Amino acid sequence: MRNRILRFLTYAAVGVATGLIVAGVVVVAEKILLDAVLHRSLWQQALAPVLGLWLAVLLLRYADSGNPLSPATSEEYIRGYHQKSYVLKVVHLPFRLLAGIATVGMGGAAGLEGPAIYAGATTGSAIQRRLSWLFRDKDGQALLVAGAAAGVSAVFQAPATGVLFALESPYKGDLGRRALLPALLSSASSYVTFVLVSGLDDDLPFEVRTDLVRVGFGQRELIGAAIVGALCGGAAMLFSRAIKGAKSLQQRQPWWVMVSAGSIIAAALVVVSDVLFNAPLSMGPTTEGQILRWVLNPNETLPMLGMLLVVRVVATSTVMASGGVGGVFIPLAVLGLIIGRIVGGWIDVGVESMAFFPFIGVAAFLAAGYRTPLAAVMFVAESTGAPSFVVPGLIAVAVSQVVVGSSSVSDYQRDTRVGHLERRFQMPIASAMKTDFKTVRPADSLSEFVWGFAFPRKQLEAVIANELEEFEGIIKVSDAGEIEQEKWATTQCSEVMIRDLSPARLSWTIREVSARMEAADVDIYPVVDTAGRVVGVVTDQSIVNVVELLDETQGG
């Protein structure tokens, strides 16, 4: 009971610490820096993201004793969740937070949820390492998940969204396990801490008066929700590829080239936005609410909405390609908002319900981009205070999940949760294949096999191959035992070998070859190349060895 209470207090402590950190980051980045930038002249606004990108990149390059840090934040949480040996170092936290403040605070089109999730996950992970004695009978990732939930809860003032996002985001189609209670307590304490420190925020990412949503769920609205879901799913798939392409480019090209090019593009987008929209809508997560007000303006035309969509995609991709630090949760939501508004222009539900399709789009695009359907719907409900979005939002989210396929903005997400042993069996056959082996010829006698091969090598089974090393069959010492010993010298191995076996291919997994071995009741199995020649063998012991080796080196 004592340890149980201590664990509960630790969950809450992670939330309090994360709430304090996130409150500081939000105040400095948005309330001080970004708010000041958005009230500057056009040329100062254009220079701001340039300065922010350079500051962020230089901070990361010289943070770790000259070893450059990656700009990843929320990705670090997902990576740490799956790779047990990967440590989120506390020493890296201030540098990534400062880089995130510089990027977002100076107008980069990214969100503070990335630094917030990273701050919470790093804090939780560090505390769990220090208090390992308290959690030895618990899942080793409990405080990591709790910290991530606390980060989302604080930055969006959405505690339920924080819990669901932390549990959903490690997988594309599953939920994390054994971390629900830690996430709940940490998320709640983080939310309370953030509110007590900074006060209830009137400038939530997406806030809409409930009197703007007066629509019955008729056939037109439900069909429209499905259309929004389909469009958001397709657009999210393209956006995911764009983000991954931007990250790949950032890793392959010289850093100064990418920052220079990104600076030019970011500055140009500010000018373009001013010309097109008479507002710096390419800057910040939501341009301090200006994007929401602009999108919900009934006087804006569909072509202008389409141009805003392009501007925001380019702006966010530029930040990622340049090495800026920030999340893509809010950028995803903004794109969904715009697509929903475009659909709303086609399917008129009246000016009094102008926000209906845009906020359904927020849920659908978020769910498709990050593969977090429950968190996406909950985020819309919490951030708008309008529960009427839930049912049509679920419809749009379901459709978007079907359309988006296996795409995701995350590089480290896994499809589903699998067991420890099951993960091992999904490895390629090459990881358990032995290339140092010897085969038996079909014409060899049983005496040669038993006395010249099996006993000296202490090997009860062997692969039979012809002179061209083409697979013929498998022979077992037990099969020879069924033949009278005086006939061994005149009986060829080909007469008693196991035939009609399909050899394994190099493209197989350990699971596939294990199933074949079990079906044939053998402890050895051949692996052949495209020409049918035996290039290796897999044994039951080699499979056991690779599993044990990975357990020792990766900690499960």
Secondary structure as a PSIPRED ss2 file (coil, helix, strand):
# PSIPRED VFORMAT (PSIPRED V4.0)

   1 M C   1.000  0.000  0.000
   2 R H   0.000  1.000  0.000
   3 N H   0.000  1.000  0.000
   4 R H   0.000  1.000  0.000
   5 I H   0.000  1.000  0.000
   6 L H   0.000  1.000  0.000
   7 R H   0.000  1.000  0.000
   8 F H   0.000  1.000  0.000
   9 L H   0.000  1.000  0.000
  10 T H   0.000  1.000  0.000
  11 Y H   0.000  1.000  0.000
  12 A H   0.000  1.000  0.000
  13 A H   0.000  1.000  0.000
  14 V H   0.000  1.000  0.000
  15 G H   0.000  1.000  0.000
  16 V H   0.000  1.000  0.000
  17 A H   0.000  1.000  0.000
  18 T H   0.000  1.000  0.000
  19 G H   0.000  1.000  0.000
  20 L H   0.000  1.000  0.000
  21 I H   0.000  1.000  0.000
  22 V H   0.000  1.000  0.000
  23 A H   0.000  1.000  0.000
  24 G H   0.000  1.000  0.000
  25 V H   0.000  1.000  0.000
  26 V H   0.000  1.000  0.000
  27 V H   0.000  1.000  0.000
  28 V H   0.000  1.000  0.000
  29 A H   0.000  1.000  0.000
  30 E H   0.000  1.000  0.000
  31 K H   0.000  1.000  0.000
  32 I H   0.000  1.000  0.000
  33 L H   0.000  1.000  0.000
  34 L H   0.000  1.000  0.000
  35 D H   0.000  1.000  0.000
  36 A H   0.000  1.000  0.000
  37 V H   0.000  1.000  0.000
  38 L C   1.000  0.000  0.000
  39 H C   1.000  0.000  0.000
  40 R C   1.000  0.000  0.000
  41 S C   1.000  0.000  0.000
  42 L H   0.000  1.000  0.000
  43 W H   0.000  1.000  0.000
  44 Q H   0.000  1.000  0.000
  45 Q H   0.000  1.000  0.000
  46 A H   0.000  1.000  0.000
  47 L H   0.000  1.000  0.000
  48 A H   0.000  1.000  0.000
  49 P H   0.000  1.000  0.000
  50 V H   0.000  1.000  0.000
  51 L H   0.000  1.000  0.000
  52 G H   0.000  1.000  0.000
  53 L H   0.000  1.000  0.000
  54 W H   0.000  1.000  0.000
  55 L H   0.000  1.000  0.000
  56 A H   0.000  1.000  0.000
  57 V H   0.000  1.000  0.000
  58 L H   0.000  1.000  0.000
  59 L H   0.000  1.000  0.000
  60 L H   0.000  1.000  0.000
  61 R H   0.000  1.000  0.000
  62 Y C   1.000  0.000  0.000
  63 A C   1.000  0.000  0.000
  64 D E   0.000  0.000  1.000
  65 S C   1.000  0.000  0.000
  66 G C   1.000  0.000  0.000
  67 N E   0.000  0.000  1.000
  68 P C   1.000  0.000  0.000
  69 L C   1.000  0.000  0.000
  70 S C   1.000  0.000  0.000
  71 P C   1.000  0.000  0.000
  72 A C   1.000  0.000  0.000
  73 T C   1.000  0.000  0.000
  74 S H   0.000  1.000  0.000
  75 E H   0.000  1.000  0.000
  76 E H   0.000  1.000  0.000
  77 Y H   0.000  1.000  0.000
  78 I H   0.000  1.000  0.000
  79 R H   0.000  1.000  0.000
  80 G H   0.000  1.000  0.000
  81 Y H   0.000  1.000  0.000
  82 H H   0.000  1.000  0.000
  83 Q C   1.000  0.000  0.000
  84 K C   1.000  0.000  0.000
  85 S C   1.000  0.000  0.000
  86 Y C   1.000  0.000  0.000
  87 V C   1.000  0.000  0.000
  88 L C   1.000  0.000  0.000
  89 K C   1.000  0.000  0.000
  90 V H   0.000  1.000  0.000
  91 V H   0.000  1.000  0.000
  92 H H   0.000  1.000  0.000
  93 L H   0.000  1.000  0.000
  94 P H   0.000  1.000  0.000
  95 F H   0.000  1.000  0.000
  96 R H   0.000  1.000  0.000
  97 L H   0.000  1.000  0.000
  98 L H   0.000  1.000  0.000
  99 A H   0.000  1.000  0.000
 100 G H   0.000  1.000  0.000
 101 I H   0.000  1.000  0.000
 102 A H   0.000  1.000  0.000
 103 T H   0.000  1.000  0.000
 104 V H   0.000  1.000  0.000
 105 G H   0.000  1.000  0.000
 106 M C   1.000  0.000  0.000
 107 G C   1.000  0.000  0.000
 108 G C   1.000  0.000  0.000
 109 A C   1.000  0.000  0.000
 110 A C   1.000  0.000  0.000
 111 G E   0.000  0.000  1.000
 112 L C   1.000  0.000  0.000
 113 E H   0.000  1.000  0.000
 114 G H   0.000  1.000  0.000
 115 P H   0.000  1.000  0.000
 116 A H   0.000  1.000  0.000
 117 I H   0.000  1.000  0.000
 118 Y H   0.000  1.000  0.000
 119 A H   0.000  1.000  0.000
 120 G H   0.000  1.000  0.000
 121 A H   0.000  1.000  0.000
 122 T H   0.000  1.000  0.000
 123 T H   0.000  1.000  0.000
 124 G H   0.000  1.000  0.000
 125 S H   0.000  1.000  0.000
 126 A H   0.000  1.000  0.000
 127 I H   0.000  1.000  0.000
 128 Q H   0.000  1.000  0.000
 129 R H   0.000  1.000  0.000
 130 R H   0.000  1.000  0.000
 131 L C   1.000  0.000  0.000
 132 S H   0.000  1.000  0.000
 133 W H   0.000  1.000  0.000
 134 L H   0.000  1.000  0.000
 135 F C   1.000  0.000  0.000
 136 R C   1.000  0.000  0.000
 137 D C   1.000  0.000  0.000
 138 K C   1.000  0.000  0.000
 139 D C   1.000  0.000  0.000
 140 G C   1.000  0.000  0.000
 141 Q C   1.000  0.000  0.000
 142 A H   0.000  1.000  0.000
 143 L H   0.000  1.000  0.000
 144 L H   0.000  1.000  0.000
 145 V H   0.000  1.000  0.000
 146 A H   0.000  1.000  0.000
 147 G H   0.000  1.000  0.000
 148 A H   0.000  1.000  0.000
 149 A H   0.000  1.000  0.000
 150 A H   0.000  1.000  0.000
 151 G H   0.000  1.000  0.000
 152 V H   0.000  1.000  0.000
 153 S H   0.000  1.000  0.000
 154 A H   0.000  1.000  0.000
 155 V H   0.000  1.000  0.000
 156 F H   0.000  1.000  0.000
 157 Q C   1.000  0.000  0.000
 158 A C   1.000  0.000  0.000
 159 P H   0.000  1.000  0.000
 160 A H   0.000  1.000  0.000
 161 T H   0.000  1.000  0.000
 162 G H   0.000  1.000  0.000
 163 V H   0.000  1.000  0.000
 164 L H   0.000  1.000  0.000
 165 F H   0.000  1.000  0.000
 166 A H   0.000  1.000  0.000
 167 L H   0.000  1.000  0.000
 168 E H   0.000  1.000  0.000
 169 S C   1.000  0.000  0.000
 170 P C   1.000  0.000  0.000
 171 Y E   0.000  0.000  1.000
 172 K C   1.000  0.000  0.000
 173 G C   1.000  0.000  0.000
 174 D C   1.000  0.000  0.000
 175 L C   1.000  0.000  0.000
 176 G C   1.000  0.000  0.000
 177 R C   1.000  0.000  0.000
 178 R C   1.000  0.000  0.000
 179 A C   1.000  0.000  0.000
 180 L H   0.000  1.000  0.000
 181 L H   0.000  1.000  0.000
 182 P H   0.000  1.000  0.000
 183 A H   0.000  1.000  0.000
 184 L H   0.000  1.000  0.000
 185 L H   0.000  1.000  0.000
 186 S H   0.000  1.000  0.000
 187 S H   0.000  1.000  0.000
 188 A H   0.000  1.000  0.000
 189 S H   0.000  1.000  0.000
 190 S H   0.000  1.000  0.000
 191 Y H   0.000  1.000  0.000
 192 V H   0.000  1.000  0.000
 193 T H   0.000  1.000  0.000
 194 F H   0.000  1.000  0.000
 195 V H   0.000  1.000  0.000
 196 L H   0.000  1.000  0.000
 197 V H   0.000  1.000  0.000
 198 S H   0.000  1.000  0.000
 199 G C   1.000  0.000  0.000
 200 L C   1.000  0.000  0.000
 201 D C   1.000  0.000  0.000
 202 D C   1.000  0.000  0.000
 203 D C   1.000  0.000  0.000
 204 L C   1.000  0.000  0.000
 205 P C   1.000  0.000  0.000
 206 F C   1.000  0.000  0.000
 207 E C   1.000  0.000  0.000
 208 V C   1.000  0.000  0.000
 209 R C   1.000  0.000  0.000
 210 T H   0.000  1.000  0.000
 211 D H   0.000  1.000  0.000
 212 L H   0.000  1.000  0.000
 213 V C   1.000  0.000  0.000
 214 R C   1.000  0.000  0.000
 215 V C   1.000  0.000  0.000
 216 G C   1.000  0.000  0.000
 217 F C   1.000  0.000  0.000
 218 G C   1.000  0.000  0.000
 219 Q H   0.000  1.000  0.000
 220 R H   0.000  1.000  0.000
 221 E H   0.000  1.000  0.000
 222 L H   0.000  1.000  0.000
 223 I H   0.000  1.000  0.000
 224 G H   0.000  1.000  0.000
 225 A H   0.000  1.000  0.000
 226 A H   0.000  1.000  0.000
 227 I H   0.000  1.000  0.000
 228 V H   0.000  1.000  0.000
 229 G H   0.000  1.000  0.000
 230 A H   0.000  1.000  0.000
 231 L H   0.000  1.000  0.000
 232 C H   0.000  1.000  0.000
 233 G H   0.000  1.000  0.000
 234 G H   0.000  1.000  0.000
 235 A H   0.000  1.000  0.000
 236 A H   0.000  1.000  0.000
 237 M H   0.000  1.000  0.000
 238 L H   0.000  1.000  0.000
 239 F H   0.000  1.000  0.000
 240 S H   0.000  1.000  0.000
 241 R H   0.000  1.000  0.000
 242 A H   0.000  1.000  0.000
 243 I H   0.000  1.000  0.000
 244 K H   0.000  1.000  0.000
 245 G H   0.000  1.000  0.000
 246 A H   0.000  1.000  0.000
 247 K H   0.000  1.000  0.000
 248 S H   0.000  1.000  0.000
 249 L H   0.000  1.000  0.000
 250 Q H   0.000  1.000  0.000
 251 Q H   0.000  1.000  0.000
 252 R H   0.000  1.000  0.000
 253 Q C   1.000  0.000  0.000
 254 P C   1.000  0.000  0.000
 255 W H   0.000  1.000  0.000
 256 W H   0.000  1.000  0.000
 257 V H   0.000  1.000  0.000
 258 M H   0.000  1.000  0.000
 259 V H   0.000  1.000  0.000
 260 S H   0.000  1.000  0.000
 261 A H   0.000  1.000  0.000
 262 G H   0.000  1.000  0.000
 263 S H   0.000  1.000  0.000
 264 I H   0.000  1.000  0.000
 265 I H   0.000  1.000  0.000
 266 A H   0.000  1.000  0.000
 267 A H   0.000  1.000  0.000
 268 A H   0.000  1.000  0.000
 269 L H   0.000  1.000  0.000
 270 V H   0.000  1.000  0.000
 271 V H   0.000  1.000  0.000
 272 V H   0.000  1.000  0.000
 273 S H   0.000  1.000  0.000
 274 D H   0.000  1.000  0.000
 275 V H   0.000  1.000  0.000
 276 L H   0.000  1.000  0.000
 277 F H   0.000  1.000  0.000
 278 N C   1.000  0.000  0.000
 279 A C   1.000  0.000  0.000
 280 P C   1.000  0.000  0.000
 281 L C   1.000  0.000  0.000
 282 S C   1.000  0.000  0.000
 283 M C   1.000  0.000  0.000
 284 G C   1.000  0.000  0.000
 285 P C   1.000  0.000  0.000
 286 T C   1.000  0.000  0.000
 287 T C   1.000  0.000  0.000
 288 E C   1.000  0.000  0.000
 289 G C   1.000  0.000  0.000
 290 Q H   0.000  1.000  0.000
 291 I H   0.000  1.000  0.000
 292 L H   0.000  1.000  0.000
 293 R H   0.000  1.000  0.000
 294 W H   0.000  1.000  0.000
 295 V H   0.000  1.000  0.000
 296 L C   1.000  0.000  0.000
 297 N C   1.000  0.000  0.000
 298 P C   1.000  0.000  0.000
 299 N C   1.000  0.000  0.000
 300 E C   1.000  0.000  0.000
 301 T C   1.000  0.000  0.000
 302 L H   0.000  1.000  0.000
 303 P H   0.000  1.000  0.000
 304 M H   0.000  1.000  0.000
 305 L H   0.000  1.000  0.000
 306 G H   0.000  1.000  0.000
 307 M H   0.000  1.000  0.000
 308 L H   0.000  1.000  0.000
 309 L H   0.000  1.000  0.000
 310 V H   0.000  1.000  0.000
 311 V H   0.000  1.000  0.000
 312 R H   0.000  1.000  0.000
 313 V H   0.000  1.000  0.000
 314 V H   0.000  1.000  0.000
 315 A H   0.000  1.000  0.000
 316 T H   0.000  1.000  0.000
 317 S H   0.000  1.000  0.000
 318 T H   0.000  1.000  0.000
 319 V H   0.000  1.000  0.000
 320 M H   0.000  1.000  0.000
 321 A H   0.000  1.000  0.000
 322 S H   0.000  1.000  0.000
 323 G C   1.000  0.000  0.000
 324 G C   1.000  0.000  0.000
 325 V C   1.000  0.000  0.000
 326 G C   1.000  0.000  0.000
 327 G E   0.000  0.000  1.000
 328 V C   1.000  0.000  0.000
 329 F H   0.000  1.000  0.000
 330 I H   0.000  1.000  0.000
 331 P H   0.000  1.000  0.000
 332 L H   0.000  1.000  0.000
 333 A H   0.000  1.000  0.000
 334 V H   0.000  1.000  0.000
 335 L H   0.000  1.000  0.000
 336 G H   0.000  1.000  0.000
 337 L H   0.000  1.000  0.000
 338 I H   0.000  1.000  0.000
 339 I H   0.000  1.000  0.000
 340 G H   0.000  1.000  0.000
 341 R H   0.000  1.000  0.000
 342 I H   0.000  1.000  0.000
 343 V H   0.000  1.000  0.000
 344 G H   0.000  1.000  0.000
 345 G H   0.000  1.000  0.000
 346 W H   0.000  1.000  0.000
 347 I C   1.000  0.000  0.000
 348 D C   1.000  0.000  0.000
 349 V C   1.000  0.000  0.000
 350 G C   1.000  0.000  0.000
 351 V H   0.000  1.000  0.000
 352 E H   0.000  1.000  0.000
 353 S H   0.000  1.000  0.000
 354 M C   1.000  0.000  0.000
 355 A C   1.000  0.000  0.000
 356 F H   0.000  1.000  0.000
 357 F H   0.000  1.000  0.000
 358 P H   0.000  1.000  0.000
 359 F H   0.000  1.000  0.000
 360 I H   0.000  1.000  0.000
 361 G H   0.000  1.000  0.000
 362 V H   0.000  1.000  0.000
 363 A H   0.000  1.000  0.000
 364 A H   0.000  1.000  0.000
 365 F H   0.000  1.000  0.000
 366 L H   0.000  1.000  0.000
 367 A H   0.000  1.000  0.000
 368 A H   0.000  1.000  0.000
 369 G H   0.000  1.000  0.000
 370 Y H   0.000  1.000  0.000
 371 R C   1.000  0.000  0.000
 372 T C   1.000  0.000  0.000
 373 P H   0.000  1.000  0.000
 374 L H   0.000  1.000  0.000
 375 A H   0.000  1.000  0.000
 376 A H   0.000  1.000  0.000
 377 V H   0.000  1.000  0.000
 378 M H   0.000  1.000  0.000
 379 F H   0.000  1.000  0.000
 380 V H   0.000  1.000  0.000
 381 A H   0.000  1.000  0.000
 382 E H   0.000  1.000  0.000
 383 S H   0.000  1.000  0.000
 384 T H   0.000  1.000  0.000
 385 G C   1.000  0.000  0.000
 386 A C   1.000  0.000  0.000
 387 P H   0.000  1.000  0.000
 388 S H   0.000  1.000  0.000
 389 F H   0.000  1.000  0.000
 390 V H   0.000  1.000  0.000
 391 V H   0.000  1.000  0.000
 392 P H   0.000  1.000  0.000
 393 G H   0.000  1.000  0.000
 394 L H   0.000  1.000  0.000
 395 I H   0.000  1.000  0.000
 396 A H   0.000  1.000  0.000
 397 V H   0.000  1.000  0.000
 398 A H   0.000  1.000  0.000
 399 V H   0.000  1.000  0.000
 400 S H   0.000  1.000  0.000
 401 Q H   0.000  1.000  0.000
 402 V H   0.000  1.000  0.000
 403 V H   0.000  1.000  0.000
 404 V H   0.000  1.000  0.000
 405 G C   1.000  0.000  0.000
 406 S C   1.000  0.000  0.000
 407 S C   1.000  0.000  0.000
 408 S C   1.000  0.000  0.000
 409 V C   1.000  0.000  0.000
 410 S C   1.000  0.000  0.000
 411 D C   1.000  0.000  0.000
 412 Y C   1.000  0.000  0.000
 413 Q C   1.000  0.000  0.000
 414 R E   0.000  0.000  1.000
 415 D C   1.000  0.000  0.000
 416 T C   1.000  0.000  0.000
 417 R C   1.000  0.000  0.000
 418 V C   1.000  0.000  0.000
 419 G C   1.000  0.000  0.000
 420 H H   0.000  1.000  0.000
 421 L H   0.000  1.000  0.000
 422 E H   0.000  1.000  0.000
 423 R H   0.000  1.000  0.000
 424 R H   0.000  1.000  0.000
 425 F H   0.000  1.000  0.000
 426 Q C   1.000  0.000  0.000
 427 M C   1.000  0.000  0.000
 428 P E   0.000  0.000  1.000
 429 I H   0.000  1.000  0.000
 430 A H   0.000  1.000  0.000
 431 S H   0.000  1.000  0.000
 432 A C   1.000  0.000  0.000
 433 M C   1.000  0.000  0.000
 434 K E   0.000  0.000  1.000
 435 T C   1.000  0.000  0.000
 436 D C   1.000  0.000  0.000
 437 F C   1.000  0.000  0.000
 438 K C   1.000  0.000  0.000
 439 T C   1.000  0.000  0.000
 440 V E   0.000  0.000  1.000
 441 R C   1.000  0.000  0.000
 442 P C   1.000  0.000  0.000
 443 A C   1.000  0.000  0.000
 444 D C   1.000  0.000  0.000
 445 S E   0.000  0.000  1.000
 446 L H   0.000  1.000  0.000
 447 S H   0.000  1.000  0.000
 448 E H   0.000  1.000  0.000
 449 F H   0.000  1.000  0.000
 450 V H   0.000  1.000  0.000
 451 W H   0.000  1.000  0.000
 452 G H   0.000  1.000  0.000
 453 F H   0.000  1.000  0.000
 454 A H   0.000  1.000  0.000
 455 F H   0.000  1.000  0.000
 456 P H   0.000  1.000  0.000
 457 R H   0.000  1.000  0.000
 458 K C   1.000  0.000  0.000
 459 Q C   1.000  0.000  0.000
 460 L C   1.000  0.000  0.000
 461 E E   0.000  0.000  1.000
 462 A E   0.000  0.000  1.000
 463 V E   0.000  0.000  1.000
 464 I E   0.000  0.000  1.000
 465 A E   0.000  0.000  1.000
 466 N C   1.000  0.000  0.000
 467 E C   1.000  0.000  0.000
 468 L C   1.000  0.000  0.000
 469 E C   1.000  0.000  0.000
 470 E E   0.000  0.000  1.000
 471 F E   0.000  0.000  1.000
 472 E E   0.000  0.000  1.000
 473 G E   0.000  0.000  1.000
 474 I E   0.000  0.000  1.000
 475 I E   0.000  0.000  1.000
 476 K E   0.000  0.000  1.000
 477 V H   0.000  1.000  0.000
 478 S H   0.000  1.000  0.000
 479 D H   0.000  1.000  0.000
 480 A H   0.000  1.000  0.000
 481 G C   1.000  0.000  0.000
 482 E C   1.000  0.000  0.000
 483 I C   1.000  0.000  0.000
 484 E C   1.000  0.000  0.000
 485 Q H   0.000  1.000  0.000
 486 E H   0.000  1.000  0.000
 487 K H   0.000  1.000  0.000
 488 W H   0.000  1.000  0.000
 489 A H   0.000  1.000  0.000
 490 T H   0.000  1.000  0.000
 491 T C   1.000  0.000  0.000
 492 Q E   0.000  0.000  1.000
 493 C H   0.000  1.000  0.000
 494 S H   0.000  1.000  0.000
 495 E H   0.000  1.000  0.000
 496 V H   0.000  1.000  0.000
 497 M C   1.000  0.000  0.000
 498 I E   0.000  0.000  1.000
 499 R C   1.000  0.000  0.000
 500 D C   1.000  0.000  0.000
 501 L C   1.000  0.000  0.000
 502 S C   1.000  0.000  0.000
 503 P C   1.000  0.000  0.000
 504 A E   0.000  0.000  1.000
 505 R E   0.000  0.000  1.000
 506 L C   1.000  0.000  0.000
 507 S C   1.000  0.000  0.000
 508 W C   1.000  0.000  0.000
 509 T E   0.000  0.000  1.000
 510 I H   0.000  1.000  0.000
 511 R H   0.000  1.000  0.000
 512 E H   0.000  1.000  0.000
 513 V H   0.000  1.000  0.000
 514 S H   0.000  1.000  0.000
 515 A H   0.000  1.000  0.000
 516 R H   0.000  1.000  0.000
 517 M H   0.000  1.000  0.000
 518 E H   0.000  1.000  0.000
 519 A H   0.000  1.000  0.000
 520 A H   0.000  1.000  0.000
 521 D C   1.000  0.000  0.000
 522 V C   1.000  0.000  0.000
 523 D C   1.000  0.000  0.000
 524 I E   0.000  0.000  1.000
 525 Y E   0.000  0.000  1.000
 526 P E   0.000  0.000  1.000
 527 V E   0.000  0.000  1.000
 528 V E   0.000  0.000  1.000
 529 D C   1.000  0.000  0.000
 530 T C   1.000  0.000  0.000
 531 A C   1.000  0.000  0.000
 532 G C   1.000  0.000  0.000
 533 R E   0.000  0.000  1.000
 534 V E   0.000  0.000  1.000
 535 V E   0.000  0.000  1.000
 536 G E   0.000  0.000  1.000
 537 V E   0.000  0.000  1.000
 538 V E   0.000  0.000  1.000
 539 T E   0.000  0.000  1.000
 540 D H   0.000  1.000  0.000
 541 Q H   0.000  1.000  0.000
 542 S H   0.000  1.000  0.000
 543 I H   0.000  1.000  0.000
 544 V H   0.000  1.000  0.000
 545 N H   0.000  1.000  0.000
 546 V H   0.000  1.000  0.000
 547 V H   0.000  1.000  0.000
 548 E H   0.000  1.000  0.000
 549 L H   0.000  1.000  0.000
 550 L H   0.000  1.000  0.000
 551 D H   0.000  1.000  0.000
 552 E H   0.000  1.000  0.000
 553 T H   0.000  1.000  0.000
 554 Q H   0.000  1.000  0.000
 555 G C   1.000  0.000  0.000
 556 G C   1.000  0.000  0.000
